[in-house]
Amino acid sequence: MSMVHVFNILKMGLGILLLFIAVILWSISRRFSSALLALTALLLYAQVVLDLLDYYGIIDAGSLIIAGEVPVLSYGFPILLILSLIVTLLVFIREERK
């Protein structure tokens, strides 16, 4: 088994673990920031799946959705993920100040 496949399996496993822990945290604390964290973990896991599908040639993320010669999945999805993480951190900081 190639090391690339091992790292891809590791990436997928860690993504599943992150999503599971975020959902457990959300169910325990019932805070809005925990819900946003679970949403961010879901977006991150979707990015991992998209990258793996693109790597193995099942889809072509660079040409799947194009808006004005810009591949939306290649640029828009990571930007959405970063914005989601920023919003999650800001909501968490706001909840902690109360």
C-alpha positions, 0 to 999 in steps of 0.5 A: 500500500502506497504511503499516499493511500495511508495518508488519505485513510488517515485524513478521512479517519481524522475528519470522521473523528473531528466531526464525531467529537464536535457533535458530541460536544454540541450535544453535551453543551447545547451552546450556539458556538458548539453548533457552529463548531459542528457545522465547521467540522462538517464543512471540513469533512466535506472538503476532505471528501472533495479533495479525495474524490478529486485526487482519485479522479472520481470528480474534477473539482477544478472544472465541476462548477466554474463562475467567470473562469474561476473554479468555485469548489477549489477556491470558494469552499476553502474560503467558506470553511475559513469564514465558518471557523472565524464566525465560530471563534467570534461567537465562542468569544462572545459567549465566554464574555457573558 
